[in-house]
Amino acid sequence: MQRQAQAKAAELGISFAEYVRRLVAQDIGEQTTKADISSLFDLIDEGAPTDIARDKDKMIGEALWDEYRRETGRKPRRQARAGTGRG
């Protein structure tokens, strides 16, 4: 039987060891595992959910303004109170 298997491996152009590996994999079946999608995207469950598609311009603007304030040493602007007639 081994000689037949060696002849078949030679016919396929592969080593006897590779032929045996393929037979074992075919018989047992290769183990497949499903990846958890959160590991692919490094998703976390912290903080309030955001809608980046809707809020990206505002988020980028706030981040840039904060960086500018840090670099220039400026303090945050005071927000106008409602009903003061300013605006």
BELURVEN-V532734 format. One record per run of one state. SS is the DSSP state (h for helix, s for strand, l for the rest). FROM is the first residue (numbers start at 1). LEN is the number of residues. If there is no record, write none. Layout:
ss-><SS,SS>
from-><FROM,FROM>
len-><LEN,LEN>
This chain:
ss-><l,h,l,h,l,h,l,h,l>
from-><1,2,13,16,29,37,42,52,73>
len-><1,11,3,13,8,5,10,21,15>
